[in-house]
Amino acid sequence: MNCTSSATSQHYPRLCSQLQSAQFFRRNLHSTPFRSATPVTVSHAGPPPAAPLPAASQYGERVDRRRRQAELIKRGQEMRNNNQSKPTVSMKKRFWKDVHIKTNDHGDYTIHLDARPVRNPHTKAPLPIPSTKPHLATAIAIEWDLLTSAQQALRAHLIPLTSIASRAHDLASQDAAAASSENRRDPAAPPHSSQTIRQDIITTLLPYLDTDTLLCWAPPSSKATADPTLEVVPSLRELQKGTAEPIISYLTSTIWPGVQLNPSLEEGSILPSKQPAETRAIIRGWMTGLNAWELVGLERAVLAGKSLCVGARLICEWGESFVDVRKALGSGGGQAKGKRFGIEEAARACSLEVAWQTGRWGEVEDTHDVEKEDLRSQFGSAVLIVS
């Protein structure tokens, strides 16, 4: 359409003016003017210029800070090596040749490295093992005989039985001192309320009752699985109930008569529910009455298996104070004839869900197998301490 024609100007004067002002609807997509590149002639030969560096605040300061940190770490390592150069040489060697078990004047066992007795790391006194625990004394002696250097004796995980025996000895000494001071105390004076090892242990173990592994059951399955290959019979909840009920029955009928132990997880809830106040009071009183070695063994078992019920069941099965209870119940202690609640039973009760899951999906190498052996080792140390 020619906008300059007279006919168009007569009939469409407004349209032509808009088209001319819009320049046929053409517009630029950007407002930056075009600038052509200006080539620079190469006037001399040589290497290319260095790449530009970022600002000093982004790069230089960071590199300087890391360099200073590396220098401080290196200086600290050198100072540490200089300070420990002489002890390290001697600590790398084993200063004893043979390990012996002897008897002191009170009839207790003591472990000797040649002529040097193994000492309690807190009191620095020779560590006595009660005469009723020859197996524990033998196990501690084997512990020290397996060490290849004196430096290994500084690592608690390499001498676990020595560590737990020292804790039991500290608790026994503290109980004896408290009993002696109580006998000399004026009856009109208020009771001594300082925090003791026994109170610390009881305060630590009692909350495990609300989240006890033995009392945490999987929710009941309400719907059938779409894939029949994923259905497992019996279910996890059935296995958990079948494992927990004999242990709970033994505890509530023999050790804590009349105590009510409820499942920790209610149906449809993921938050554990607290046990009744009466139950907590009875179990607290029961732990208060345990002797030092049994309470320390209970602590080791509960911390290992995360179950106060399983730990109590294990201690009652092997503790010296419960010999009469086991005799009254028969040789089986409530179990099948000739079978006792031991390390395997306790480990199986505490790791039932893990075993169920790994049975379906497989184990993770160097994880599940290590945890399995470590759990049994912890329960074994608890059995040696109390038996």
C-alpha positions in Angstrom: 0.0 0.0 0.0 1.4 3.4 -1.1 0.8 5.9 1.6 1.8 8.8 -0.7 -1.1 8.4 -3.1 -3.9 11.0 -2.9 -6.6 8.4 -2.6 -5.0 6.8 0.4 -4.3 10.2 1.9 -8.0 11.2 1.5 -9.5 7.9 2.9 -6.9 6.9 5.5 -5.1 10.1 6.6 -4.7 8.9 10.3 -3.5 5.4 9.4 -0.8 6.7 7.0 0.5 9.1 9.7 0.8 6.2 12.2 2.6 4.0 9.7 5.0 6.7 8.8 5.8 7.5 12.5 6.2 3.8 13.3 8.5 3.2 10.3 6.5 0.1 9.3 6.5 -1.3 12.9 10.3 -1.8 12.9 12.2 -1.3 16.1 15.5 -2.4 17.6 15.7 -5.2 20.2 18.5 -3.4 22.1 19.5 0.2 22.7 23.3 -0.3 22.6 24.9 1.2 19.5 26.9 -1.1 17.3 30.7 -0.8 17.6 32.9 -2.6 15.2 36.0 -4.3 16.5 39.3 -2.6 16.0 42.1 -5.1 15.2 45.5 -4.4 16.8 48.5 -5.2 14.7 51.1 -7.5 16.3 54.2 -5.4 16.6 56.4 -7.8 18.6 56.7 -11.5 19.3 56.7 -13.1 22.8 54.6 -15.0 25.2 51.0 -14.1 25.7 50.1 -11.8 28.6 49.3 -13.4 32.0 45.7 -14.1 32.8 44.0 -11.4 35.0 43.8 -12.1 38.7 40.7 -11.6 40.8 40.6 -8.9 43.4 42.8 -9.3 46.4 39.8 -9.5 48.8 38.6 -12.6 47.0 41.8 -14.5 46.4 44.9 -13.0 48.0 43.5 -12.8 51.6 42.2 -16.3 51.4 45.5 -17.8 50.3 47.4 -15.8 52.9 45.0 -17.0 55.6 45.4 -20.6 54.6 49.2 -20.3 54.4 49.3 -18.9 57.9 47.0 -21.7 59.2 49.3 -24.3 57.6 52.3 -22.7 59.2 50.7 -22.7 62.7 49.7 -26.3 62.3 53.2 -27.3 61.2 54.7 -25.3 64.1 52.4 -27.0 66.6 53.3 -30.5 65.3 57.0 -29.7 65.6 56.5 -28.4 69.2 54.5 -31.5 70.0 57.1 -33.8 68.5 59.9 -32.0 70.4 58.0 -32.3 73.7 57.1 -35.9 73.3 60.3 -37.2 71.5 61.8 -38.8 74.6 58.6 -40.4 76.0 57.5 -41.6 72.6 60.6 -43.7 72.2 60.0 -45.5 75.5 56.2 -45.7 75.0 56.7 -47.6 71.8 58.2 -50.5 73.7 56.6 -52.9 76.0 58.4 -52.6 79.3 57.1 -55.9 80.7 57.7 -59.4 79.7 55.2 -61.5 81.5 51.7 -60.9 83.0 50.9 -62.6 86.3 47.9 -62.9 88.6 48.6 -62.6 92.3 46.6 -62.4 95.5 46.9 -59.5 97.9 46.6 -59.6 101.7 42.8 -59.2 101.5 42.4 -62.2 99.2 41.6 -60.2 96.1 43.3 -60.7 92.8 45.9 -58.2 91.4 47.4 -58.3 87.9 51.1 -57.7 87.7 53.3 -56.7 84.7 56.4 -58.5 85.8 56.7 -57.0 89.3 54.6 -53.9 88.7 50.9 -54.1 89.6 48.2 -52.7 87.2 46.9 -49.6 88.9 43.6 -47.7 89.0 44.1 -44.7 86.7 42.2 -42.4 89.1 43.5 -43.5 92.5 46.9 -44.7 91.3 46.5 -47.7 93.7 46.8 -51.3 92.6 43.5 -52.4 91.0 42.0 -55.2 93.1 39.6 -57.8 91.6 37.3 -59.6 94.0 38.2 -63.2 94.8 34.8 -64.3 93.5 35.7 -63.1 90.0 38.6 -65.3 88.8 37.4 -65.2 85.2 37.5 -61.4 85.2 41.1 -61.4 86.6 42.2 -63.8 83.9 40.5 -61.7 81.1 42.2 -58.6 82.3 45.6 -60.4 82.4 45.0 -61.5 78.8 44.2 -57.9 77.8 47.5 -56.7 79.0 49.4 -59.7 77.6 48.0 -58.8 74.1 49.4 -55.3 74.2 52.5 -54.7 72.1 53.5 -51.3 73.5 53.0 -49.2 76.6 51.4 -46.6 74.4 48.4 -48.9 73.7 47.6 -48.9 77.4 46.6 -45.3 77.1 43.7 -46.3 74.7 40.6 -47.3 76.7 39.2 -49.3 73.8 42.2 -51.7 73.9 41.8 -52.4 77.6 38.0 -52.3 78.1 37.8 -54.7 81.0 40.5 -52.7 82.9 38.5 -49.5 82.4 35.2 -51.0 83.5 36.9 -52.7 86.5 38.4 -49.4 87.5 35.0 -47.7 87.4 33.5 -50.5 89.5 36.3 -50.1 92.0 35.8 -46.3 92.2 32.1 -46.8 92.8 32.7 -49.4 95.5 35.2 -47.1 97.2 32.8 -44.3 97.1 29.9 -46.4 98.4 32.1 -47.5 101.3 33.2 -44.0 102.1 29.5 -42.8 102.0 28.4 -45.6 104.3 31.2 -44.8 106.7 30.4 -41.1 106.8 26.7 -41.9 107.2 27.4 -44.0 110.3 29.4 -41.1 111.8 26.8 -38.4 110.8 24.7 -36.7 113.4 21.1 -38.1 113.0 19.8 -34.5 113.3 21.9 -33.3 110.4 20.4 -33.2 106.9 21.4 -36.0 104.6 24.4 -35.6 102.4 23.2 -34.7 98.9 26.4 -34.5 96.8 26.2 -36.1 93.4 27.9 -39.5 93.4 28.9 -42.0 90.7 25.9 -44.1 91.6 23.5 -41.2 91.2 25.1 -40.3 87.9 24.7 -43.9 86.6 21.0 -44.1 87.7 20.2 -40.7 86.2 21.8 -41.7 82.9 20.1 -45.2 82.7 16.6 -44.4 83.8 15.6 -42.4 80.6 16.4 -45.5 78.5 13.3 -47.1 80.0 11.1 -44.7 77.9 12.9 -45.5 74.6 13.8 -49.0 75.4 14.7 -51.0 72.3 12.9 -54.0 73.5 9.6 -52.0 73.9 9.8 -50.2 70.6 7.6 -52.3 68.2 6.9 -51.7 64.6 3.3 -50.5 63.8 0.9 -53.2 62.7 0.5 -53.5 59.0 -3.0 -52.4 58.0 -2.8 -52.9 54.2 -1.6 -55.8 52.2 1.5 -55.2 50.2 0.9 -54.8 46.5 4.0 -56.8 45.6 3.7 -60.3 47.2 7.5 -60.7 47.0 7.9 -58.0 49.7 5.6 -59.6 52.2 7.5 -61.2 55.0 6.0 -63.8 57.4 6.2 -63.4 60.3 6.2 -59.6 60.3 8.7 -57.5 62.2 6.1 -56.6 64.9 5.4 -60.3 65.5 9.1 -61.1 65.9 9.5 -58.1 68.3 6.6 -59.1 70.4 7.7 -62.8 70.5 11.2 -61.8 71.6 10.1 -59.1 74.2 7.2 -61.0 75.9 9.4 -63.7 77.7 11.9 -61.1 78.9 9.1 -58.7 80.1 7.3 -61.6 81.8 10.5 -62.7 83.7 11.2 -59.1 84.9 7.7 -58.3 86.0 7.2 -61.6 87.8 10.6 -62.2 89.3 12.7 -59.0 89.5 10.1 -56.2 89.5 6.9 -57.9 90.7 3.7 -56.0 89.8 5.5 -53.5 87.5 3.7 -52.5 84.3 5.9 -52.2 81.2 4.1 -50.7 78.3 5.2 -50.5 74.6 7.1 -47.3 74.0 5.4 -46.5 70.7 1.6 -46.1 70.6 -0.2 -47.0 67.4 0.1 -44.2 64.9 2.7 -42.3 66.9 6.5 -41.8 66.4 7.0 -40.2 69.8 7.8 -42.5 72.7 5.4 -42.5 75.7 6.8 -42.5 79.2 6.4 -45.4 81.5 4.2 -45.0 84.6 5.7 -43.1 87.6 5.3 -46.1 89.8 7.3 -48.2 87.4 10.1 -45.7 87.2 10.2 -45.4 91.0 10.5 -49.2 91.5 13.2 -49.6 88.9 15.2 -46.6 90.4 15.0 -48.3 93.8 16.1 -51.6 92.3 19.2 -50.0 90.7 20.0 -48.2 93.9 20.2 -51.5 95.7 22.6 -53.1 93.2 26.2 -53.5 94.3 29.0 -51.6 92.6 30.0 -54.3 90.1 26.5 -55.2 89.1 25.5 -51.5 88.6 28.6 -50.9 86.4 27.9 -54.0 84.4 24.3 -52.9 84.0 25.5 -49.5 82.8 27.8 -51.2 80.2 25.0 -53.4 78.9 22.4 -50.7 78.7 24.7 -48.3 76.9 25.6 -51.0 74.4 22.1 -52.3 73.7 20.1 -49.2 74.3 17.7 -51.3 76.4 17.3 -51.2 80.2 15.1 -54.3 80.1 17.7 -56.5 78.3 20.5 -55.2 80.5 18.5 -56.0 83.6 17.7 -59.4 82.3 21.3 -60.1 81.5 22.5 -58.9 84.9 19.9 -61.0 86.7 21.0 -64.1 84.8 24.7 -63.8 85.6 25.0 -61.6 88.7 26.3 -62.9 92.0 23.4 -61.4 94.0 20.8 -63.3 92.0 22.1 -66.8 92.6 19.2 -67.6 94.9 16.7 -66.3 92.4 18.1 -68.6 89.7 18.1 -71.6 92.0 14.4 -70.9 92.9 13.5 -70.8 89.3 15.5 -73.8 88.3 18.6 -74.3 86.3 17.2 -72.6 83.3 16.4 -69.3 84.9 13.0 -69.2 83.2 14.4 -70.4 79.9 14.2 -73.8 78.4 16.0 -76.5 80.4 19.8 -76.2 80.0 19.6 -72.8 78.2 20.4 -69.5 79.8 19.9 -65.9 78.7 23.4 -65.1 77.5 25.3 -62.9 75.2 23.7 -64.1 72.0 20.2 -63.9 73.3 20.8 -60.3 74.6 22.4 -59.2 71.3 19.6 -60.8 69.3 16.9 -59.0 71.3 18.6 -55.6 70.9 19.4 -55.9 67.2 16.2 -57.7 66.0 15.1 -54.9 63.7 18.6 -54.5 62.2 18.8 -58.3 61.6 15.3 -58.2 60.0 16.2 -55.4 57.6 19.6 -56.8 56.7 18.0 -60.2 56.1 15.8 -58.5 53.4 18.2 -56.0 51.9 21.7 -57.3 52.8 24.4 -56.0 55.1 26.8 -53.1 54.6 30.4 -54.4 54.7 32.5 -53.1 57.6 29.5 -51.6 59.2 26.8 -54.1 60.2 29.3 -56.9 60.8 31.5 -54.7 63.0 28.5 -53.4 65.0 27.4 -57.0 65.5 30.7 -58.1 67.0 31.1 -54.9 69.1 27.7 -55.5 70.6 28.6 -59.0 71.7 31.9 -57.8 73.0 30.2 -55.2 75.2 27.7 -57.7 76.6 30.5 -60.1 77.2 32.4 -57.6 79.3 29.2 -56.9 81.3 28.8 -60.6 82.0 32.4 -60.9 83.2 32.0 -57.9 85.5 28.9 -59.2 87.3 29.6 -63.0 87.4 
